[in-house]
Amino acid sequence: MPPARRFGSVHRRAATHARAARGRTTVDDGHRQGRADRAAPPSEWETYLLQLINASRAGAGAGALPFDAELSDTAERRTSWMLATDSFGHTGEGGPSAAQRAEGAGYGYRALGENAAVLDAADVEALHDNLLASPGHRANLLNPAYTEVGLGIERGDYRGWHAVFVTEAFGSPNAREAAEPDDWFV
């Protein structure tokens, strides 16, 4: 097993704000209108979390998930919004649902799921283990209907305590979405 990937002093908010500064239009809950064709590549934390997710899925007989640009953008923006507004949940104050956020990012889907968590976890393994221990989160993590994912992880202050926020956006693309190139890592 690789060493624990600890959440250091690196703060992800700067990268998220840099993405927003590239001309994306947002509404009050971080829901982007348009396409995610210039989303930043996943962070080291997100990449490692995906490795843990895929190892758990393999143990359950489910296929490995690749990153998807629109789902990644949706997850990252949701995480950033929760941290910036000191709030937590699957919908914002009168804001859109996970499905509306995915559609607003341009993601066409046949199946969609979302995990959101705020934890005081010290490392990526602890975060993943906590999500697996929750029946609802576990069901999403191991659901074989999902074929791609987006992850957003940020560390910051939540109601006066140091916390790690994560959003996991799971999807199975519709035919139009599946035909689109996802060449955003290049």
VENJOFEN-V773009 format. One record per run of one state. SS is the DSSP state (2 for helix, 1 for strand, 0 for the rest). FROM is the first residue (numbers start at 1). LEN is the number of residues. If there is no record, write none. Layout:
SS | FROM | LEN
SS | FROM | LEN
This chain:
0 | 1 | 5
1 | 6 | 1
0 | 7 | 6
2 | 13 | 8
0 | 21 | 4
1 | 25 | 2
0 | 27 | 5
1 | 32 | 2
0 | 34 | 10
2 | 44 | 16
0 | 60 | 6
1 | 66 | 2
0 | 68 | 1
2 | 69 | 17
0 | 86 | 12
2 | 98 | 7
0 | 105 | 4
1 | 109 | 11
0 | 120 | 3
1 | 123 | 1
2 | 124 | 10
0 | 134 | 1
2 | 135 | 8
0 | 143 | 5
1 | 148 | 11
0 | 159 | 2
1 | 161 | 13
0 | 174 | 1
2 | 175 | 5
0 | 180 | 7
